[in-house]
Amino acid sequence: MKNLFLFLTLLVLSVSVNAQQEKQQDTTKTQQLDEVLVKAVRVDADSPITHSNVSKAEIQKRNLGQDVPILLNYLPSVVTTSDAGAGIGYTGIRVRGTDATRVNVTINGIPYNDPESQGTFWVNLGDIASSTESIQLQRGVGTSTNGSGAFGASLNLLTDVFSEEASAEISNSFGSFNTRKHTVKLSTGLLNDHFEFSGRLSKIDSDGYIDRAFTDLKSYFLQGIYKDENTLIKALTFGNVERTYQAWYGLTKEELEEDRRQNPYTYDNETDNYWQDHYQLHWNQRYNNNWSTNLGLNYTKGKGYFEQYKEEEAAADFSNLIEDDSDVIVRRWLDSDFYVLNANVVYKKDALEVISGISYSSFTNDHFGEVIWGSDLAPNTQIRDRYYDGDATKNDFSVFSKATFKLAPKFTGFVDLQGRFVSYKTNGINSDLNEFVTDADFSFFNPKLGLTYKSSEKNSYYISYARANREPNRDDFKAGVTDNETLNDIELGWRYANNKVNVNTNLYYMFYQNQLVLTGELDDVGSPIRATSGESYRLGLEVDANIAFNSKFSTSLNVAVSQNKNQDFTTSLDGEFVNLGNTNISFSPELVIGNAINFMPTKNLQISFLSKYVGEQYMGNIDSENSKLDSYFVNDLNVNYQIKPNKLFKSIVFSGLVNNVFNKEYVSNGFYGTYDDTWSVPGQTTTLDYAGYYPQATINFLLGMTLKF
């Protein structure tokens, strides 16, 4: 490990030092130490990495209780969905057609994706937007990051930076479906020019658009900092307790037409209950104008259960804890511990910047299920007896070195080399009562190269190549998948900027080996099932433009056009394996458009009309018409008005959001599967299919007021 780290660092340094030709004013001395927290996983404006930045001010305009994916809905190539239909609770994000398990998420550089499932559960980060300073979304492989490899996008959050002045803030909002959000924030400001303490408490409730799909979130964020000219130490903790009624069962086409708000679940406690607490310590140190370091430590504790009612179950499915045909209520538990260590060093001089670092994480997770009630328990059994029990351990170590350097007066090079080493082990009995034993190790080398050509102050062009590898997740291993996936990503971009116009345009070609695509089916807890598609690719064009017509009118438009194909896709149909040739990759629309028209009649008032178009998409990979989701076009209206009184309050901000202003009935997500009918006609196999849908809310509103002291 040490030799590999030394090799990567020396290789990048040797390439970079020889390439320096032009000196620039050193900015390390004035660099915000807060930004060092995410410098290892973020990129700069001129980097040959396709990305979008979202500031705190942009986040707060629509921060009325909805989850982070919904707040990012209008970014390029982004498609979002909500189980409950209203953007609160279980929400998801897809980027360039890749699902949430492929989007690497970090918070202050600390991995957030669940190491086993590789998914991101925003329901466990209630109101994190109120404690977020900025967000960067990198599309494609992006730069080296920590945790599960980015396989379509990476999303990193920087939490609140320190405040020079004491402040307090009270935010309250309410809206449709009995939605309420209550937030209190406090900051002491800098005490003795060195110390600051701040915190937030939040409560979010919503009944959901879908019947009884309620969400109950209680969250907190506490932070203490020590700061001087060259040192920033941050100790922070944040967490959430959630209780969410399940809505992942979806609706059939007939149920959708009958009553799109109905929920097939009838048990009154068919809920998800989970607690998650994060503890982070960051030490940023600047030694001189050239050298700075960051050390990050993290511990995350997660524990909770999914409660479920099952009718007339077989005794064999519950380790003989019940008699046959007994009704039963079970709780399926997770109990996890997650430790992370990040260490980075930054060297900057003239036109050269080198960042090198390591990341190590250790994750343990207990999986077990218990019977909490049965209409007909077996003799000598008791409530809370476990019917399955297993554990898992995953260790993840990565080492990287990346450099930005001048090759010529108008050319800037970028080199990023990462080695990643993963170990995953499981033991015990799984929820299907089968033994689940895994012992797998992976070693990945992920190189990234790029070049930026700045032809003028207004125009720049870039080209990059990146390679990523990714291990299977827990469900993939259960399904017999043991090979890793490999992604090669080529990006070609043009950026233009002047005082009124900012345009980012890029072409991408992402080609895969052993890509795990969503089959469209769900497992028994609503998680998507994946299967290896062999060779596949995503080819697309993205255009992102911001135009200021004058001081009062502006627009932000993005368009993503893509082709997403499985190559020589084989599947079983009517009892035979057939090659369908090139088919569409599931959940990958060919056209996604976002637009915002902004009007500021005064400096205190902003009115934004937001539009989102998502083209038709298939929920499976066999191009079945029954698996097709229709395109949809949805519009929102966002209003923000700020008053600055002379006394008591620094400001009073009124916010309003009308979602789906034209009352469109649409579906943004669903599931699809096939099964073989071998009984209707003796000796003949006929493949049949089924589909389910998640309807999204029709017209609804949120209103809020924020008092800043």
DOPA-887442 format. One line per field, with one value per residue (C-alpha): x negated, y, z negated. Coordinates in steps of 0.02 Angstrom, whole numbers, plus 50000, padded with zeros to 5 digits. Each point is the difference from the previous one (the first is absolute). Example, Ala and Ser with C-alpha at 12.3 -4.5 7.8 and 13.67 -1.06 7.14 Angstrom:
2
px: [49385  49931] $
py: [49775  50172] $
pz: [49610  50033] $
This chain:
709
px: [50000  49862  49902  50153  50037  49820  50003  50161  49939  49829  50074  50120  49868  49874  50125  50059  49835  49929  50157  49996  49972  50105  50008  50162  50035  50002  50172  49966  49972  50173  50089  50147  49949  50180  49983  49852  50128  50062  49851  49946  50167  50049  49938  49973  50094  49867  49977  50030  50137  50183  50084  50130  49989  50147  49977  50082  50104  50068  50040  50095  50119  50097  49949  50174  49987  49969  49849  49834  50035  50157  49902  49877  50137  49959  49816  49945  50040  50084  50162  50079  50142  50093  50087  50126  50021  49965  49809  49983  49950  49931  49938  49877  49887  49937  49864  49972  50116  49894  50091  49963  49884  49883  49998  49857  50051  49880  50030  49844  49902  50068  50090  50187  50056  50045  49847  50101  50147  49902  50163  50031  50147  50043  50140  49861  49938  50153  49979  49815  50028  50018  49822  49922  49882  49981  50021  49900  50071  49871  50074  49911  49856  49939  49846  49940  50116  50019  50111  50094  49937  50099  50079  50100  49986  49931  50087  49905  50069  49906  50090  50012  49841  49958  50083  49908  50153  50128  50167  50163  50128  50176  50081  50175  50093  50161  50093  50101  50020  49980  49816  49908  49818  49933  49817  49901  49817  49878  49820  49893  49891  49813  49960  49830  49968  49974  50152  50175  50142  50155  50145  50166  50156  50131  50166  50080  50169  50105  50149  49940  50097  50026  50126  49920  49823  49951  49826  49942  49821  49908  49824  49857  49834  49872  49829  49852  49851  49830  49921  49845  49908  49934  50106  50181  50061  50182  50090  50177  50140  50163  50135  50179  50141  50126  50165  50072  50154  49959  50055  49882  50131  50060  50160  50054  50064  50178  49973  49918  50154  50118  49918  49821  49982  50043  49875  50014  49926  50133  49903  49995  49816  49925  49858  49815  49918  49817  49876  49837  49869  49840  49846  49865  49835  49904  49830  49948  49824  49908  49812  49946  50050  49967  50052  50163  50075  50167  50036  50179  50071  50177  50109  50178  50121  50156  50136  50180  50131  50134  50163  50110  50162  50008  50156  50015  49814  49915  49913  49844  49977  49981  49887  50154  50039  50180  50123  50047  50123  49966  50013  49841  49922  49812  49864  49847  49854  49837  49868  49844  49838  49899  49825  49907  49828  49952  49829  49953  49853  50006  49849  50024  49870  50021  50097  49981  50120  49981  50122  49957  50089  50066  50170  50038  50171  50062  50183  50089  50184  50112  50153  50135  50187  50116  50181  50093  50172  50077  50180  49941  49828  49913  49976  49850  49976  50007  50031  49837  49922  49890  50040  49840  49835  49842  49860  49891  49833  49932  49831  49958  49827  49955  49846  49994  49895  50067  49916  50045  49857  49956  49940  49992  50069  50176  49996  50032  49975  50088  49943  50091  49943  50092  49978  50148  50002  50161  50034  50178  50050  50168  50054  50164  50178  50083  50183  50046  49931  49857  49821  49912  49810  49890  49813  49949  49852  49979  49852  50035  49891  50099  49902  50070  49919  50056  49949  50074  49965  50047  50001  50057  50071  50173  49971  49924  50004  49963  49981  49984  49991  50045  50011  50100  50024  50134  50034  50170  50114  50079  50152  49890  49899  50163  50050  49835  49909  49816  49914  49966  50062  49886  50044  49898  50058  49947  50057  49977  50058  50010  50027  50044  50023  50021  50092  50172  49983  49927  50007  49934  50013  49931  50005  49975  49975  50010  49969  50013  49948  50113  50113  50129  50161  50166  50112  50154  50045  50000  49953  50109  49953  50017  49817  49966  49928  49852  49928  49842  50032  49829  49940  50099  49978  50072  49970  50064  49995  50030  50026  50013  50026  50029  50052  50031  50104  49993  50000  50176  50014  49892  50019  49912  50024  49926  50030  49936  50020  49935  50000  49986  49982  49969  49903  50047  50118  50057  50148  50122  50163  50130  49882  49852  49848  50006  49884  50097  49854  49984  50134  50033  49925  50135  50049  49896  50102  49925  50052  49996  50028  49998  50036  50021  50064  49955  50079  49937  50111  49908  49842  50106  50119  49964  50128  49942  50098  49921  50031  49945  50025  49953  50019  50075  49897  50006  50007  49922  49866  50101  50089  50172  50139  50073  49840  50007  50022  50079  49908  50053  49987  50019  49990  49971  50013  49880  50013  49879  50024  49880  50029  49859  50075  49903  50025  50001  49981  49858  50124  50168  50014  50165  49993  50133  49995  50141  49953  50079  50096  50095  50062  49917  50035  49834  49893  49813  49953  50062  49951  50013  49974  50036  50051  50027  50173  49976  50174  50125  49947  49920  49824  49991  49910  50066  49910  50118  49960  50064  49969  50024  50000  49960  50115  49934  50100  50115  50003  49940  49920  49875  49990  49862  49933  49823  49955  49815  49935] $
py: [50000  50124  49964  50028  50165  50057  49948  50096  50157  50002  49965  50145  50116  49957  50030  50162  50081  49974  50076  50167  50147  50144  50076  50058  50094  49876  49988  49871  50135  50074  49837  49969  49862  49939  49951  49887  49878  49960  50049  49820  49948  50161  50082  50181  50099  49970  49816  49876  49918  50029  50074  50118  50102  50046  50139  50020  50146  49890  49858  50111  50069  49836  49926  49978  49819  49898  49884  50042  49901  50104  50161  49943  49952  50138  49958  49926  49815  49983  49904  49987  49902  49982  49844  50104  50116  50165  50005  49957  49831  49869  50100  49953  50080  49935  50084  49957  49852  49925  49959  50062  49854  50066  50178  50019  50117  50079  50121  50105  49869  49857  49861  49994  49858  49844  49890  49840  50054  50147  50099  50172  50020  50184  49960  49981  50178  50100  50186  49981  50137  50126  49959  49994  50134  49937  49847  49942  49873  49918  49905  49847  49920  50168  50018  49872  49993  49904  49849  49903  50053  50127  49907  50138  50147  50059  50121  50083  50111  50128  50035  50172  50102  50101  50169  50157  50076  49931  49958  49908  49938  49931  49922  49932  49936  49909  49939  49867  49825  50070  50035  50097  50047  50085  50049  50095  50049  50088  50061  50083  50082  50002  50009  50076  49996  49812  49899  49979  49886  49975  49882  49956  49906  49950  49911  49952  49915  49958  49887  49973  50008  49812  49943  49979  50018  50111  50056  50052  50067  50071  50061  50100  50078  50059  50073  50072  50079  50068  50119  50105  50063  49830  49874  49947  49859  49949  49875  49967  49878  49982  49870  49953  49892  49951  49909  49976  49907  49889  50049  49898  49870  50112  49987  49896  50089  49961  50065  50156  50038  49957  50105  50060  50046  49829  49896  49810  49982  49988  49952  50158  49982  49948  50119  50028  50056  50049  50100  50066  50109  50068  50063  50089  50083  50102  50082  50116  50071  50122  49996  50134  50069  49831  49861  49957  49841  49929  49859  49936  49872  49932  49880  49962  49896  49936  49889  49966  49884  49977  49934  49895  49902  49835  49896  49809  49964  49831  49939  49956  50183  50048  49865  49910  50139  49997  49870  49989  50132  50113  50187  50081  50169  50012  50128  49992  50085  50082  50048  50079  50089  50099  50071  50112  50080  50123  50084  50121  50113  50146  50077  50159  50109  50115  49901  49831  49920  49822  49914  49830  49899  49840  49944  49849  49942  49852  49951  49864  49962  49874  49939  49911  49975  49970  49947  50124  49922  49844  49942  49822  49986  49832  49913  50053  50163  50176  50173  50082  49834  50024  49909  50053  50073  50049  50125  50090  50090  50114  50087  50129  50078  50123  50103  50138  50141  50133  50149  50154  50082  50114  49916  50163  50177  49945  49815  49926  49815  49891  49829  49899  49826  49894  49827  49925  49838  49922  49852  49937  49854  49934  49855  49931  49974  50123  50055  49862  49875  49951  50001  50156  49988  50118  50031  50115  50116  50128  50107  50144  50125  50152  50124  50167  50119  50167  50154  50175  50126  50180  50089  50165  50076  49947  49830  49839  49820  49838  49815  49864  49813  49910  49818  49933  49828  49949  49846  49913  50047  49882  49961  49968  49872  49918  49987  49914  50150  49999  50099  50185  50129  50111  50170  50103  50180  50124  50181  50142  50173  50185  50140  50180  50142  50187  50125  49942  49826  49840  49842  49826  49871  49824  49836  49838  49819  49877  49819  49856  49822  49895  50149  49956  50074  50008  49858  50098  49874  50029  49885  49969  50165  50109  50007  49994  49839  50009  49884  49999  50064  49962  50140  50162  50186  50173  50136  50175  50188  50119  50188  50110  50187  50149  50162  50170  50105  50150  50038  49931  49851  49844  49820  49837  49864  49825  49866  49821  49888  49823  49824  49860  49823  49822  49912  49824  49986  49821  49947  49857  50018  49863  49871  50039  50113  50128  50139  50162  50097  50178  50048  50156  50002  50009  50167  50099  50134  50065  50180  50098  50189  50121  50186  50146  50172  50125  50171  50125  50155  50065  49946  49923  49899  49853  49900  49840  49892  49827  49869  49819  49883  49816  49894  49827  49861  49812  49919  49839  49953  49903  50151  49935  50126  49950  50060  50174  50154  50146  50165  50140  50189  50081  50183  50081  50179  50065  50171  50078  50169  50074  50141  50081  50087  50133  49916  49826  49896  50001  49940  49918  49885  49939  49851  49917  49848  49935  49831  49934  50161  49927  49851  49870  49817  49915  49852  50020  49824  49822  49818  49864  49813  49841  49823  49839  49923  49812  49949  50078  49891  49832  49984  50182  50146  50175  50152  50126  50166  50120  50181  50118  50189  50138  50148  50172  50139  50111  50187  50036  50141  50042  50167  50052  50143  50019  50121  50044  50085] $
pz: [50000  49952  50158  50108  49915  50024  50182  50037  49912  50082  50172  49991  49927  50134  50140  49921  49954  50174  50075  49909  50115  49938  49826  49924  49840  49857  49922  49864  49871  50026  50030  49885  49881  49997  50182  49962  49929  50174  50107  50020  50078  50090  50159  50050  50132  50134  49964  50144  49897  50041  49847  49926  49840  49889  49871  49831  50067  50141  49880  49880  50131  50005  49833  49928  49943  50156  50011  50082  50160  50031  49970  50135  50123  50124  50025  50168  50032  49830  49975  49827  49923  49837  49931  49904  50149  49913  49993  49815  49929  50118  50148  50136  50129  50167  50101  50184  49973  49862  49839  49824  49960  50135  49934  49876  49858  49877  49856  49963  50097  49891  50097  49970  50113  49903  50030  50022  50107  50073  49991  49926  49882  49990  49878  49871  50032  49951  50040  50041  50129  49857  49946  50174  50062  50178  50111  50151  50121  50114  50147  50068  49905  49936  49893  49872  49852  49838  49974  50134  50171  50101  50146  50079  49881  49835  49882  49859  49865  49897  49837  49919  49991  49846  49970  49947  49916  49877  50079  49976  50123  49987  50152  50014  50151  50034  50152  50088  49928  49825  50031  49864  49977  49843  49987  49868  50030  49884  50013  49869  50132  49970  49815  49959  50188  49994  49944  50070  49949  50106  50014  50079  49947  50128  50010  50165  50018  50151  50033  50178  50162  49995  49869  49827  50073  49855  49953  49826  49994  49849  50033  49924  50049  49872  50036  49906  50086  49955  50125  50018  50153  50050  49905  50007  49889  50014  49891  50056  49974  50092  50000  50033  49935  50133  50005  50173  50057  50149  50175  50109  50047  50140  50101  50148  50155  49948  49823  50069  50105  49857  49864  50024  49816  49928  49903  50011  49825  49866  49842  49894  49953  50166  49962  50015  49837  50000  49895  50069  49915  50078  49907  50099  49954  50129  49978  50140  49987  50112  49970  50123  50169  50081  49882  49913  49929  49948  49879  49989  49879  50000  49902  50054  49898  50085  49933  50044  50068  50130  49927  50113  49990  50093  50024  49997  50003  50009  49844  50101  50045  49817  49930  49935  49876  50061  50057  50184  50061  49853  50017  49939  49965  50019  49976  50111  49915  50051  49871  50073  49953  50126  49970  50123  50004  50136  50013  50139  50039  50122  50083  50101  50081  50149  50131  49915  49877  49937  49881  49930  49870  49927  49941  49892  49942  49900  49999  49900  50014  49912  50095  49902  49997  49854  49984  49890  50021  50074  50008  49975  49921  49996  49832  49895  50096  49936  50067  50061  50048  50152  50160  50089  49944  50095  50000  50126  49999  50135  50002  50131  50025  50136  50041  50129  50070  50118  50079  50101  50094  50146  50159  50100  49980  50053  49955  49828  49965  49873  49936  49868  49948  49873  49929  49906  49901  49935  49888  49969  49889  49943  49892  49934  50059  50117  49996  50125  49872  50115  49941  50063  49992  50101  49996  50142  50032  50137  50056  50120  50091  50057  50109  50060  50124  50067  50097  50000  50138  49959  50168  49925  49842  50058  50080  49937  50061  49911  50032  49869  49980  49839  49950  49854  49926  49878  49895  49989  49856  49873  50108  50151  49903  49943  50183  50043  50075  49951  50140  49988  50124  50102  50073  50124  50015  50135  49983  50125  49946  50043  49874  50043  49877  50007  49891  50054  50073  49929  50105  49961  50139  49999  50093  49904  50045  49856  50048  49877  49972  49888  49962  49868  50067  49910  50058  49949  49865  49812  49857  49848  49918  50154  50051  50188  50069  50119  50130  50106  50176  50074  50112  50003  50027  49968  50130  49970  50025  49855  50015  49846  50026  49885  50085  49918  50120  49884  49814  49981  50118  50013  50050  49962  50130  50013  50129  49998  50153  49987  50067  49871  50066  49945  50137  50056  49852  49965  49895  49976  50096  50020  49928  50113  49989  50139  50055  50016  50072  49938  49874  49897  49826  49868  49922  50126  50090  50161  49966  49837  49996  49854  50005  49880  50049  49864  49977  49870  50005  49845  49912  49860  50108  50115  50098  50088  50119  50005  50133  50016  50148  49991  50156  50006  49924  49981  49829  50066  50126  50129  50080  49952  50030  49831  49915  50074  49890  50091  50016  49885  49992  49829  49948  49829  49939  49868  49916  49874  49917  49872  49876  49901  49849  49908  49831  49922  50159  50125  50129  50025  50150  50071  50117  50103  50113  50108  50070  50159  50031  50149  49898  50111  49956  50030  49948  49979  49947  49992  50012  50131  50005  50095  49952  50094  50017  50010  49944  50121  50146  49953  50069  50053  49916  50026  49928  49922  49920  49869  49954  49853  49988  49876  50031  49955  49920  50100  49961  49823  49904  49863  49909  49881  49896  49933  49863  49989  49843] $
